[in-house]
């Protein structure tokens, strides 16, 4: 699995997202959901739209 980097609001730094899973938001955009690998805070990262 590729490592996903997101912004942790608690660390106030970019961190790898642990246990990242891809989800689809209500508007159909892909996003990654997981926890901060350092402090365990929930993280959410909006992904760029897929190009078709
Ligand atoms: Zn953190």
mmCIF file of the protein (N, C-alpha, C, O) and its ligand, coordinates in Angstrom:
data_MODEL
# 
_entry.id   MODEL 
# 
loop_
_entity.id 
_entity.type 
_entity.pdbx_number_of_molecules 
1 polymer     1 
2 non-polymer 1 
# 
_entity_poly.entity_id                      1 
_entity_poly.type                           'polypeptide(L)' 
_entity_poly.nstd_linkage                   no 
_entity_poly.nstd_monomer                   no 
_entity_poly.pdbx_seq_one_letter_code       
;(UNK)(UNK)(UNK)(UNK)(UNK)(UNK)(UNK)(UNK)(UNK)(UNK)(UNK)(UNK)(UNK)(UNK)(UNK)(UNK)
(UNK)(UNK)(UNK)(UNK)(UNK)(UNK)(UNK)(UNK)(UNK)(UNK)(UNK)(UNK)(UNK)(UNK)(UNK)(UNK)
(UNK)(UNK)(UNK)(UNK)(UNK)(UNK)(UNK)(UNK)(UNK)(UNK)(UNK)(UNK)(UNK)(UNK)(UNK)(UNK)
(UNK)(UNK)(UNK)(UNK)
;
_entity_poly.pdbx_seq_one_letter_code_can   XXXXXXXXXXXXXXXXXXXXXXXXXXXXXXXXXXXXXXXXXXXXXXXXXXXX 
_entity_poly.pdbx_strand_id                 A 
# 
loop_
_entity_poly_seq.entity_id 
_entity_poly_seq.num 
_entity_poly_seq.mon_id 
_entity_poly_seq.hetero 
1 1  UNK n 
1 2  UNK n 
1 3  UNK n 
1 4  UNK n 
1 5  UNK n 
1 6  UNK n 
1 7  UNK n 
1 8  UNK n 
1 9  UNK n 
1 10 UNK n 
1 11 UNK n 
1 12 UNK n 
1 13 UNK n 
1 14 UNK n 
1 15 UNK n 
1 16 UNK n 
1 17 UNK n 
1 18 UNK n 
1 19 UNK n 
1 20 UNK n 
1 21 UNK n 
1 22 UNK n 
1 23 UNK n 
1 24 UNK n 
1 25 UNK n 
1 26 UNK n 
1 27 UNK n 
1 28 UNK n 
1 29 UNK n 
1 30 UNK n 
1 31 UNK n 
1 32 UNK n 
1 33 UNK n 
1 34 UNK n 
1 35 UNK n 
1 36 UNK n 
1 37 UNK n 
1 38 UNK n 
1 39 UNK n 
1 40 UNK n 
1 41 UNK n 
1 42 UNK n 
1 43 UNK n 
1 44 UNK n 
1 45 UNK n 
1 46 UNK n 
1 47 UNK n 
1 48 UNK n 
1 49 UNK n 
1 50 UNK n 
1 51 UNK n 
1 52 UNK n 
# 
loop_
_struct_asym.id 
_struct_asym.entity_id 
A 1 
B 2 
# 
loop_
_chem_comp.id 
_chem_comp.type 
_chem_comp.mon_nstd_flag 
UNK 'L-peptide linking' . 
ZN  non-polymer         . 
# 
_pdbx_entity_nonpoly.entity_id   2 
_pdbx_entity_nonpoly.name        ? 
_pdbx_entity_nonpoly.comp_id     ZN 
# 
_pdbx_nonpoly_scheme.asym_id         B 
_pdbx_nonpoly_scheme.entity_id       2 
_pdbx_nonpoly_scheme.mon_id          ZN 
_pdbx_nonpoly_scheme.ndb_seq_num     1 
_pdbx_nonpoly_scheme.pdb_seq_num     101 
_pdbx_nonpoly_scheme.auth_seq_num    101 
_pdbx_nonpoly_scheme.pdb_mon_id      ZN 
_pdbx_nonpoly_scheme.auth_mon_id     ZN 
_pdbx_nonpoly_scheme.pdb_strand_id   A 
_pdbx_nonpoly_scheme.pdb_ins_code    . 
# 
loop_
_atom_site.group_PDB 
_atom_site.id 
_atom_site.type_symbol 
_atom_site.label_atom_id 
_atom_site.label_alt_id 
_atom_site.label_comp_id 
_atom_site.label_asym_id 
_atom_site.label_entity_id 
_atom_site.label_seq_id 
_atom_site.pdbx_PDB_ins_code 
_atom_site.Cartn_x 
_atom_site.Cartn_y 
_atom_site.Cartn_z 
_atom_site.occupancy 
_atom_site.B_iso_or_equiv 
_atom_site.pdbx_formal_charge 
_atom_site.auth_seq_id 
_atom_site.auth_comp_id 
_atom_site.auth_asym_id 
_atom_site.auth_atom_id 
_atom_site.pdbx_PDB_model_num 
ATOM   1   N  N  . UNK A 1 1  ? 0.836   -1.212 0.000   1.00 0.00 ? 1   UNK A N  1 
ATOM   2   C  CA . UNK A 1 1  ? 0.000   0.000  0.000   1.00 0.00 ? 1   UNK A CA 1 
ATOM   3   C  C  . UNK A 1 1  ? 0.861   1.249  0.000   1.00 0.00 ? 1   UNK A C  1 
ATOM   4   O  O  . UNK A 1 1  ? 1.917   1.299  0.631   1.00 0.00 ? 1   UNK A O  1 
ATOM   5   N  N  . UNK A 1 2  ? 0.394   2.240  -0.710  1.00 0.00 ? 2   UNK A N  1 
ATOM   6   C  CA . UNK A 1 2  ? 1.144   3.488  -0.745  1.00 0.00 ? 2   UNK A CA 1 
ATOM   7   C  C  . UNK A 1 2  ? 0.832   4.325  0.496   1.00 0.00 ? 2   UNK A C  1 
ATOM   8   O  O  . UNK A 1 2  ? -0.280  4.307  1.022   1.00 0.00 ? 2   UNK A O  1 
ATOM   9   N  N  . UNK A 1 3  ? 1.817   5.033  0.928   1.00 0.00 ? 3   UNK A N  1 
ATOM   10  C  CA . UNK A 1 3  ? 1.639   5.880  2.099   1.00 0.00 ? 3   UNK A CA 1 
ATOM   11  C  C  . UNK A 1 3  ? 0.902   7.154  1.699   1.00 0.00 ? 3   UNK A C  1 
ATOM   12  O  O  . UNK A 1 3  ? 1.202   7.771  0.677   1.00 0.00 ? 3   UNK A O  1 
ATOM   13  N  N  . UNK A 1 4  ? -0.050  7.523  2.514   1.00 0.00 ? 4   UNK A N  1 
ATOM   14  C  CA . UNK A 1 4  ? -0.841  8.715  2.230   1.00 0.00 ? 4   UNK A CA 1 
ATOM   15  C  C  . UNK A 1 4  ? -0.463  9.793  3.243   1.00 0.00 ? 4   UNK A C  1 
ATOM   16  O  O  . UNK A 1 4  ? -0.457  9.567  4.453   1.00 0.00 ? 4   UNK A O  1 
ATOM   17  N  N  . UNK A 1 5  ? -0.152  10.952 2.718   1.00 0.00 ? 5   UNK A N  1 
ATOM   18  C  CA . UNK A 1 5  ? 0.218   12.065 3.588   1.00 0.00 ? 5   UNK A CA 1 
ATOM   19  C  C  . UNK A 1 5  ? -0.966  13.016 3.722   1.00 0.00 ? 5   UNK A C  1 
ATOM   20  O  O  . UNK A 1 5  ? -1.577  13.421 2.733   1.00 0.00 ? 5   UNK A O  1 
ATOM   21  N  N  . UNK A 1 6  ? -1.267  13.353 4.949   1.00 0.00 ? 6   UNK A N  1 
ATOM   22  C  CA . UNK A 1 6  ? -2.340  14.305 5.194   1.00 0.00 ? 6   UNK A CA 1 
ATOM   23  C  C  . UNK A 1 6  ? -1.892  15.316 6.233   1.00 0.00 ? 6   UNK A C  1 
ATOM   24  O  O  . UNK A 1 6  ? -0.793  15.228 6.781   1.00 0.00 ? 6   UNK A O  1 
ATOM   25  N  N  . UNK A 1 7  ? -2.759  16.270 6.487   1.00 0.00 ? 7   UNK A N  1 
ATOM   26  C  CA . UNK A 1 7  ? -2.425  17.301 7.465   1.00 0.00 ? 7   UNK A CA 1 
ATOM   27  C  C  . UNK A 1 7  ? -3.140  16.987 8.772   1.00 0.00 ? 7   UNK A C  1 
ATOM   28  O  O  . UNK A 1 7  ? -4.364  16.858 8.813   1.00 0.00 ? 7   UNK A O  1 
ATOM   29  N  N  . UNK A 1 8  ? -2.358  16.868 9.834   1.00 0.00 ? 8   UNK A N  1 
ATOM   30  C  CA . UNK A 1 8  ? -2.933  16.610 11.148  1.00 0.00 ? 8   UNK A CA 1 
ATOM   31  C  C  . UNK A 1 8  ? -3.163  17.941 11.862  1.00 0.00 ? 8   UNK A C  1 
ATOM   32  O  O  . UNK A 1 8  ? -2.232  18.719 12.070  1.00 0.00 ? 8   UNK A O  1 
ATOM   33  N  N  . UNK A 1 9  ? -4.421  18.185 12.231  1.00 0.00 ? 9   UNK A N  1 
ATOM   34  C  CA . UNK A 1 9  ? -4.740  19.461 12.870  1.00 0.00 ? 9   UNK A CA 1 
ATOM   35  C  C  . UNK A 1 9  ? -4.202  19.523 14.300  1.00 0.00 ? 9   UNK A C  1 
ATOM   36  O  O  . UNK A 1 9  ? -4.016  20.607 14.853  1.00 0.00 ? 9   UNK A O  1 
ATOM   37  N  N  . UNK A 1 10 ? -3.958  18.376 14.883  1.00 0.00 ? 10  UNK A N  1 
ATOM   38  C  CA . UNK A 1 10 ? -3.455  18.352 16.260  1.00 0.00 ? 10  UNK A CA 1 
ATOM   39  C  C  . UNK A 1 10 ? -1.941  18.572 16.283  1.00 0.00 ? 10  UNK A C  1 
ATOM   40  O  O  . UNK A 1 10 ? -1.436  19.364 17.079  1.00 0.00 ? 10  UNK A O  1 
ATOM   41  N  N  . UNK A 1 11 ? -1.223  17.865 15.406  1.00 0.00 ? 11  UNK A N  1 
ATOM   42  C  CA . UNK A 1 11 ? 0.231   18.040 15.297  1.00 0.00 ? 11  UNK A CA 1 
ATOM   43  C  C  . UNK A 1 11 ? 0.562   19.352 14.592  1.00 0.00 ? 11  UNK A C  1 
ATOM   44  O  O  . UNK A 1 11 ? 1.654   19.897 14.751  1.00 0.00 ? 11  UNK A O  1 
ATOM   45  N  N  . UNK A 1 12 ? -0.397  19.852 13.811  1.00 0.00 ? 12  UNK A N  1 
ATOM   46  C  CA . UNK A 1 12 ? -0.167  21.021 12.957  1.00 0.00 ? 12  UNK A CA 1 
ATOM   47  C  C  . UNK A 1 12 ? 0.994   20.790 11.997  1.00 0.00 ? 12  UNK A C  1 
ATOM   48  O  O  . UNK A 1 12 ? 1.773   21.695 11.698  1.00 0.00 ? 12  UNK A O  1 
ATOM   49  N  N  . UNK A 1 13 ? 1.084   19.541 11.522  1.00 0.00 ? 13  UNK A N  1 
ATOM   50  C  CA . UNK A 1 13 ? 2.111   19.176 10.553  1.00 0.00 ? 13  UNK A CA 1 
ATOM   51  C  C  . UNK A 1 13 ? 1.548   18.115 9.626   1.00 0.00 ? 13  UNK A C  1 
ATOM   52  O  O  . UNK A 1 13 ? 0.522   17.495 9.904   1.00 0.00 ? 13  UNK A O  1 
ATOM   53  N  N  . UNK A 1 14 ? 2.250   17.923 8.516   1.00 0.00 ? 14  UNK A N  1 
ATOM   54  C  CA . UNK A 1 14 ? 1.865   16.843 7.616   1.00 0.00 ? 14  UNK A CA 1 
ATOM   55  C  C  . UNK A 1 14 ? 2.358   15.525 8.197   1.00 0.00 ? 14  UNK A C  1 
ATOM   56  O  O  . UNK A 1 14 ? 3.508   15.405 8.620   1.00 0.00 ? 14  UNK A O  1 
ATOM   57  N  N  . UNK A 1 15 ? 1.470   14.546 8.208   1.00 0.00 ? 15  UNK A N  1 
ATOM   58  C  CA . UNK A 1 15 ? 1.799   13.237 8.766   1.00 0.00 ? 15  UNK A CA 1 
ATOM   59  C  C  . UNK A 1 15 ? 1.288   12.142 7.842   1.00 0.00 ? 15  UNK A C  1 
ATOM   60  O  O  . UNK A 1 15 ? 0.322   12.340 7.106   1.00 0.00 ? 15  UNK A O  1 
ATOM   61  N  N  . UNK A 1 16 ? 1.943   10.985 7.886   1.00 0.00 ? 16  UNK A N  1 
ATOM   62  C  CA . UNK A 1 16 ? 1.375   9.835  7.175   1.00 0.00 ? 16  UNK A CA 1 
ATOM   63  C  C  . UNK A 1 16 ? 0.058   9.433  7.832   1.00 0.00 ? 16  UNK A C  1 
ATOM   64  O  O  . UNK A 1 16 ? -0.058  9.447  9.058   1.00 0.00 ? 16  UNK A O  1 
ATOM   65  N  N  . UNK A 1 17 ? -0.908  9.084  7.038   1.00 0.00 ? 17  UNK A N  1 
ATOM   66  C  CA . UNK A 1 17 ? -2.197  8.652  7.564   1.00 0.00 ? 17  UNK A CA 1 
ATOM   67  C  C  . UNK A 1 17 ? -2.147  7.147  7.805   1.00 0.00 ? 17  UNK A C  1 
ATOM   68  O  O  . UNK A 1 17 ? -1.911  6.361  6.888   1.00 0.00 ? 17  UNK A O  1 
ATOM   69  N  N  . UNK A 1 18 ? -2.374  6.766  9.063   1.00 0.00 ? 18  UNK A N  1 
ATOM   70  C  CA . UNK A 1 18 ? -2.385  5.342  9.398   1.00 0.00 ? 18  UNK A CA 1 
ATOM   71  C  C  . UNK A 1 18 ? -3.753  4.758  9.089   1.00 0.00 ? 18  UNK A C  1 
ATOM   72  O  O  . UNK A 1 18 ? -4.774  5.431  9.229   1.00 0.00 ? 18  UNK A O  1 
ATOM   73  N  N  . UNK A 1 19 ? -3.765  3.495  8.665   1.00 0.00 ? 19  UNK A N  1 
ATOM   74  C  CA . UNK A 1 19 ? -5.025  2.794  8.374   1.00 0.00 ? 19  UNK A CA 1 
ATOM   75  C  C  . UNK A 1 19 ? -5.891  3.569  7.390   1.00 0.00 ? 19  UNK A C  1 
ATOM   76  O  O  . UNK A 1 19 ? -7.113  3.620  7.524   1.00 0.00 ? 19  UNK A O  1 
ATOM   77  N  N  . UNK A 1 20 ? -5.238  4.170  6.401   1.00 0.00 ? 20  UNK A N  1 
ATOM   78  C  CA . UNK A 1 20 ? -5.977  4.992  5.443   1.00 0.00 ? 20  UNK A CA 1 
ATOM   79  C  C  . UNK A 1 20 ? -6.881  4.127  4.582   1.00 0.00 ? 20  UNK A C  1 
ATOM   80  O  O  . UNK A 1 20 ? -6.458  3.100  4.051   1.00 0.00 ? 20  UNK A O  1 
ATOM   81  N  N  . UNK A 1 21 ? -8.108  4.547  4.453   1.00 0.00 ? 21  UNK A N  1 
ATOM   82  C  CA . UNK A 1 21 ? -9.044  3.886  3.554   1.00 0.00 ? 21  UNK A CA 1 
ATOM   83  C  C  . UNK A 1 21 ? -9.666  4.938  2.647   1.00 0.00 ? 21  UNK A C  1 
ATOM   84  O  O  . UNK A 1 21 ? -9.941  6.059  3.075   1.00 0.00 ? 21  UNK A O  1 
ATOM   85  N  N  . UNK A 1 22 ? -9.885  4.563  1.386   1.00 0.00 ? 22  UNK A N  1 
ATOM   86  C  CA . UNK A 1 22 ? -10.500 5.512  0.473   1.00 0.00 ? 22  UNK A CA 1 
ATOM   87  C  C  . UNK A 1 22 ? -12.007 5.479  0.628   1.00 0.00 ? 22  UNK A C  1 
ATOM   88  O  O  . UNK A 1 22 ? -12.624 4.415  0.664   1.00 0.00 ? 22  UNK A O  1 
ATOM   89  N  N  . UNK A 1 23 ? -12.575 6.643  0.718   1.00 0.00 ? 23  UNK A N  1 
ATOM   90  C  CA . UNK A 1 23 ? -14.029 6.761  0.839   1.00 0.00 ? 23  UNK A CA 1 
ATOM   91  C  C  . UNK A 1 23 ? -14.507 7.717  -0.246  1.00 0.00 ? 23  UNK A C  1 
ATOM   92  O  O  . UNK A 1 23 ? -13.720 8.463  -0.830  1.00 0.00 ? 23  UNK A O  1 
ATOM   93  N  N  . UNK A 1 24 ? -15.793 7.682  -0.500  1.00 0.00 ? 24  UNK A N  1 
ATOM   94  C  CA . UNK A 1 24 ? -16.378 8.623  -1.447  1.00 0.00 ? 24  UNK A CA 1 
ATOM   95  C  C  . UNK A 1 24 ? -17.306 9.559  -0.685  1.00 0.00 ? 24  UNK A C  1 
ATOM   96  O  O  . UNK A 1 24 ? -18.194 9.121  0.048   1.00 0.00 ? 24  UNK A O  1 
ATOM   97  N  N  . UNK A 1 25 ? -17.087 10.828 -0.869  1.00 0.00 ? 25  UNK A N  1 
ATOM   98  C  CA . UNK A 1 25 ? -17.907 11.803 -0.166  1.00 0.00 ? 25  UNK A CA 1 
ATOM   99  C  C  . UNK A 1 25 ? -19.275 11.929 -0.834  1.00 0.00 ? 25  UNK A C  1 
ATOM   100 O  O  . UNK A 1 25 ? -19.511 11.400 -1.920  1.00 0.00 ? 25  UNK A O  1 
ATOM   101 N  N  . UNK A 1 26 ? -20.165 12.644 -0.152  1.00 0.00 ? 26  UNK A N  1 
ATOM   102 C  CA . UNK A 1 26 ? -21.537 12.790 -0.643  1.00 0.00 ? 26  UNK A CA 1 
ATOM   103 C  C  . UNK A 1 26 ? -21.589 13.408 -2.034  1.00 0.00 ? 26  UNK A C  1 
ATOM   104 O  O  . UNK A 1 26 ? -22.501 13.117 -2.809  1.00 0.00 ? 26  UNK A O  1 
ATOM   105 N  N  . UNK A 1 27 ? -20.617 14.259 -2.355  1.00 0.00 ? 27  UNK A N  1 
ATOM   106 C  CA . UNK A 1 27 ? -20.603 14.900 -3.669  1.00 0.00 ? 27  UNK A CA 1 
ATOM   107 C  C  . UNK A 1 27 ? -19.885 14.058 -4.723  1.00 0.00 ? 27  UNK A C  1 
ATOM   108 O  O  . UNK A 1 27 ? -19.685 14.510 -5.850  1.00 0.00 ? 27  UNK A O  1 
ATOM   109 N  N  . UNK A 1 28 ? -19.497 12.829 -4.358  1.00 0.00 ? 28  UNK A N  1 
ATOM   110 C  CA . UNK A 1 28 ? -18.902 11.920 -5.315  1.00 0.00 ? 28  UNK A CA 1 
ATOM   111 C  C  . UNK A 1 28 ? -17.399 11.993 -5.425  1.00 0.00 ? 28  UNK A C  1 
ATOM   112 O  O  . UNK A 1 28 ? -16.793 11.234 -6.181  1.00 0.00 ? 28  UNK A O  1 
ATOM   113 N  N  . UNK A 1 29 ? -16.786 12.899 -4.677  1.00 0.00 ? 29  UNK A N  1 
ATOM   114 C  CA . UNK A 1 29 ? -15.330 13.018 -4.728  1.00 0.00 ? 29  UNK A CA 1 
ATOM   115 C  C  . UNK A 1 29 ? -14.663 11.981 -3.827  1.00 0.00 ? 29  UNK A C  1 
ATOM   116 O  O  . UNK A 1 29 ? -15.178 11.631 -2.766  1.00 0.00 ? 29  UNK A O  1 
ATOM   117 N  N  . UNK A 1 30 ? -13.502 11.498 -4.278  1.00 0.00 ? 30  UNK A N  1 
ATOM   118 C  CA . UNK A 1 30 ? -12.788 10.539 -3.447  1.00 0.00 ? 30  UNK A CA 1 
ATOM   119 C  C  . UNK A 1 30 ? -12.042 11.254 -2.318  1.00 0.00 ? 30  UNK A C  1 
ATOM   120 O  O  . UNK A 1 30 ? -11.602 12.393 -2.474  1.00 0.00 ? 30  UNK A O  1 
ATOM   121 N  N  . UNK A 1 31 ? -11.909 10.574 -1.191  1.00 0.00 ? 31  UNK A N  1 
ATOM   122 C  CA . UNK A 1 31 ? -11.175 11.114 -0.065  1.00 0.00 ? 31  UNK A CA 1 
ATOM   123 C  C  . UNK A 1 31 ? -10.523 9.965  0.685   1.00 0.00 ? 31  UNK A C  1 
ATOM   124 O  O  . UNK A 1 31 ? -10.915 8.809  0.526   1.00 0.00 ? 31  UNK A O  1 
ATOM   125 N  N  . UNK A 1 32 ? -9.532  10.285 1.498   1.00 0.00 ? 32  UNK A N  1 
ATOM   126 C  CA . UNK A 1 32 ? -8.900  9.284  2.333   1.00 0.00 ? 32  UNK A CA 1 
ATOM   127 C  C  . UNK A 1 32 ? -9.238  9.578  3.788   1.00 0.00 ? 32  UNK A C  1 
ATOM   128 O  O  . UNK A 1 32 ? -9.226  10.725 4.234   1.00 0.00 ? 32  UNK A O  1 
ATOM   129 N  N  . UNK A 1 33 ? -9.537  8.514  4.507   1.00 0.00 ? 33  UNK A N  1 
ATOM   130 C  CA . UNK A 1 33 ? -9.879  8.664  5.906   1.00 0.00 ? 33  UNK A CA 1 
ATOM   131 C  C  . UNK A 1 33 ? -8.974  7.748  6.721   1.00 0.00 ? 33  UNK A C  1 
ATOM   132 O  O  . UNK A 1 33 ? -8.726  6.609  6.326   1.00 0.00 ? 33  UNK A O  1 
ATOM   133 N  N  . UNK A 1 34 ? -8.482  8.234  7.846   1.00 0.00 ? 34  UNK A N  1 
ATOM   134 C  CA . UNK A 1 34 ? -7.617  7.407  8.678   1.00 0.00 ? 34  UNK A CA 1 
ATOM   135 C  C  . UNK A 1 34 ? -7.259  8.140  9.939   1.00 0.00 ? 34  UNK A C  1 
ATOM   136 O  O  . UNK A 1 34 ? -7.947  9.074  10.350  1.00 0.00 ? 34  UNK A O  1 
ATOM   137 N  N  . UNK A 1 35 ? -6.166  7.708  10.561  1.00 0.00 ? 35  UNK A N  1 
ATOM   138 C  CA . UNK A 1 35 ? -5.730  8.347  11.794  1.00 0.00 ? 35  UNK A CA 1 
ATOM   139 C  C  . UNK A 1 35 ? -4.280  8.777  11.669  1.00 0.00 ? 35  UNK A C  1 
ATOM   140 O  O  . UNK A 1 35 ? -3.511  8.188  10.910  1.00 0.00 ? 35  UNK A O  1 
ATOM   141 N  N  . UNK A 1 36 ? -3.911  9.807  12.417  1.00 0.00 ? 36  UNK A N  1 
ATOM   142 C  CA . UNK A 1 36 ? -2.532  10.284 12.442  1.00 0.00 ? 36  UNK A CA 1 
ATOM   143 C  C  . UNK A 1 36 ? -1.638  9.189  13.016  1.00 0.00 ? 36  UNK A C  1 
ATOM   144 O  O  . UNK A 1 36 ? -1.948  8.605  14.055  1.00 0.00 ? 36  UNK A O  1 
ATOM   145 N  N  . UNK A 1 37 ? -0.533  8.916  12.335  1.00 0.00 ? 37  UNK A N  1 
ATOM   146 C  CA . UNK A 1 37 ? 0.359   7.852  12.786  1.00 0.00 ? 37  UNK A CA 1 
ATOM   147 C  C  . UNK A 1 37 ? 1.144   8.266  14.026  1.00 0.00 ? 37  UNK A C  1 
ATOM   148 O  O  . UNK A 1 37 ? 1.782   7.426  14.659  1.00 0.00 ? 37  UNK A O  1 
ATOM   149 N  N  . UNK A 1 38 ? 1.105   9.540  14.378  1.00 0.00 ? 38  UNK A N  1 
ATOM   150 C  CA . UNK A 1 38 ? 1.864   10.033 15.527  1.00 0.00 ? 38  UNK A CA 1 
ATOM   151 C  C  . UNK A 1 38 ? 0.972   10.173 16.760  1.00 0.00 ? 38  UNK A C  1 
ATOM   152 O  O  . UNK A 1 38 ? 1.303   9.653  17.826  1.00 0.00 ? 38  UNK A O  1 
ATOM   153 N  N  . UNK A 1 39 ? -0.164  10.876 16.619  1.00 0.00 ? 39  UNK A N  1 
ATOM   154 C  CA . UNK A 1 39 ? -0.994  11.162 17.790  1.00 0.00 ? 39  UNK A CA 1 
ATOM   155 C  C  . UNK A 1 39 ? -2.331  10.433 17.775  1.00 0.00 ? 39  UNK A C  1 
ATOM   156 O  O  . UNK A 1 39 ? -3.036  10.433 18.784  1.00 0.00 ? 39  UNK A O  1 
ATOM   157 N  N  . UNK A 1 40 ? -2.694  9.819  16.667  1.00 0.00 ? 40  UNK A N  1 
ATOM   158 C  CA . UNK A 1 40 ? -3.914  9.033  16.633  1.00 0.00 ? 40  UNK A CA 1 
ATOM   159 C  C  . UNK A 1 40 ? -5.173  9.825  16.349  1.00 0.00 ? 40  UNK A C  1 
ATOM   160 O  O  . UNK A 1 40 ? -6.269  9.265  16.339  1.00 0.00 ? 40  UNK A O  1 
ATOM   161 N  N  . UNK A 1 41 ? -5.032  11.116 16.119  1.00 0.00 ? 41  UNK A N  1 
ATOM   162 C  CA . UNK A 1 41 ? -6.203  11.931 15.785  1.00 0.00 ? 41  UNK A CA 1 
ATOM   163 C  C  . UNK A 1 41 ? -6.763  11.538 14.420  1.00 0.00 ? 41  UNK A C  1 
ATOM   164 O  O  . UNK A 1 41 ? -6.010  11.219 13.500  1.00 0.00 ? 41  UNK A O  1 
ATOM   165 N  N  . UNK A 1 42 ? -8.066  11.564 14.301  1.00 0.00 ? 42  UNK A N  1 
ATOM   166 C  CA . UNK A 1 42 ? -8.683  11.244 13.020  1.00 0.00 ? 42  UNK A CA 1 
ATOM   167 C  C  . UNK A 1 42 ? -8.269  12.249 11.958  1.00 0.00 ? 42  UNK A C  1 
ATOM   168 O  O  . UNK A 1 42 ? -8.234  13.454 12.207  1.00 0.00 ? 42  UNK A O  1 
ATOM   169 N  N  . UNK A 1 43 ? -7.955  11.737 10.765  1.00 0.00 ? 43  UNK A N  1 
ATOM   170 C  CA . UNK A 1 43 ? -7.526  12.615 9.670   1.00 0.00 ? 43  UNK A CA 1 
ATOM   171 C  C  . UNK A 1 43 ? -8.389  12.357 8.447   1.00 0.00 ? 43  UNK A C  1 
ATOM   172 O  O  . UNK A 1 43 ? -8.914  11.262 8.248   1.00 0.00 ? 43  UNK A O  1 
ATOM   173 N  N  . UNK A 1 44 ? -8.520  13.392 7.641   1.00 0.00 ? 44  UNK A N  1 
ATOM   174 C  CA . UNK A 1 44 ? -9.338  13.317 6.446   1.00 0.00 ? 44  UNK A CA 1 
ATOM   175 C  C  . UNK A 1 44 ? -8.635  14.099 5.357   1.00 0.00 ? 44  UNK A C  1 
ATOM   176 O  O  . UNK A 1 44 ? -8.253  15.251 5.562   1.00 0.00 ? 44  UNK A O  1 
ATOM   177 N  N  . UNK A 1 45 ? -8.465  13.489 4.217   1.00 0.00 ? 45  UNK A N  1 
ATOM   178 C  CA . UNK A 1 45 ? -7.776  14.169 3.126   1.00 0.00 ? 45  UNK A CA 1 
ATOM   179 C  C  . UNK A 1 45 ? -8.610  14.053 1.868   1.00 0.00 ? 45  UNK A C  1 
ATOM   180 O  O  . UNK A 1 45 ? -8.972  12.954 1.448   1.00 0.00 ? 45  UNK A O  1 
ATOM   181 N  N  . UNK A 1 46 ? -8.912  15.191 1.271   1.00 0.00 ? 46  UNK A N  1 
ATOM   182 C  CA . UNK A 1 46 ? -9.676  15.188 0.028   1.00 0.00 ? 46  UNK A CA 1 
ATOM   183 C  C  . UNK A 1 46 ? -8.716  14.952 -1.130  1.00 0.00 ? 46  UNK A C  1 
ATOM   184 O  O  . UNK A 1 46 ? -7.701  15.637 -1.256  1.00 0.00 ? 46  UNK A O  1 
ATOM   185 N  N  . UNK A 1 47 ? -9.043  13.984 -1.968  1.00 0.00 ? 47  UNK A N  1 
ATOM   186 C  CA . UNK A 1 47 ? -8.192  13.645 -3.097  1.00 0.00 ? 47  UNK A CA 1 
ATOM   187 C  C  . UNK A 1 47 ? -8.602  14.444 -4.321  1.00 0.00 ? 47  UNK A C  1 
ATOM   188 O  O  . UNK A 1 47 ? -9.759  14.849 -4.439  1.00 0.00 ? 47  UNK A O  1 
ATOM   189 N  N  . UNK A 1 48 ? -7.667  14.674 -5.233  1.00 0.00 ? 48  UNK A N  1 
ATOM   190 C  CA . UNK A 1 48 ? -8.018  15.324 -6.481  1.00 0.00 ? 48  UNK A CA 1 
ATOM   191 C  C  . UNK A 1 48 ? -8.974  14.432 -7.270  1.00 0.00 ? 48  UNK A C  1 
ATOM   192 O  O  . UNK A 1 48 ? -8.887  13.206 -7.200  1.00 0.00 ? 48  UNK A O  1 
ATOM   193 N  N  . UNK A 1 49 ? -9.874  15.043 -8.010  1.00 0.00 ? 49  UNK A N  1 
ATOM   194 C  CA . UNK A 1 49 ? -10.832 14.252 -8.788  1.00 0.00 ? 49  UNK A CA 1 
ATOM   195 C  C  . UNK A 1 49 ? -10.103 13.353 -9.772  1.00 0.00 ? 49  UNK A C  1 
ATOM   196 O  O  . UNK A 1 49 ? -9.075  13.733 -10.332 1.00 0.00 ? 49  UNK A O  1 
ATOM   197 N  N  . UNK A 1 50 ? -10.636 12.169 -9.976  1.00 0.00 ? 50  UNK A N  1 
ATOM   198 C  CA . UNK A 1 50 ? -10.027 11.248 -10.930 1.00 0.00 ? 50  UNK A CA 1 
ATOM   199 C  C  . UNK A 1 50 ? -10.226 11.763 -12.344 1.00 0.00 ? 50  UNK A C  1 
ATOM   200 O  O  . UNK A 1 50 ? -11.306 12.224 -12.716 1.00 0.00 ? 50  UNK A O  1 
ATOM   201 N  N  . UNK A 1 51 ? -9.150  11.673 -13.125 1.00 0.00 ? 51  UNK A N  1 
ATOM   202 C  CA . UNK A 1 51 ? -9.238  12.084 -14.526 1.00 0.00 ? 51  UNK A CA 1 
ATOM   203 C  C  . UNK A 1 51 ? -9.698  10.917 -15.355 1.00 0.00 ? 51  UNK A C  1 
ATOM   204 O  O  . UNK A 1 51 ? -9.236  9.790  -15.179 1.00 0.00 ? 51  UNK A O  1 
ATOM   205 N  N  . UNK A 1 52 ? -10.598 11.186 -16.245 1.00 0.00 ? 52  UNK A N  1 
ATOM   206 C  CA . UNK A 1 52 ? -11.112 10.092 -17.066 1.00 0.00 ? 52  UNK A CA 1 
ATOM   207 C  C  . UNK A 1 52 ? -10.807 10.339 -18.529 1.00 0.00 ? 52  UNK A C  1 
ATOM   208 O  O  . UNK A 1 52 ? -11.163 9.525  -19.381 1.00 0.00 ? 52  UNK A O  1 
HETATM 209 ZN ZN . ZN  B 2 .  ? -1.136  14.070 14.764  1.00 0.00 ? 101 ZN  A ZN 1 
# 
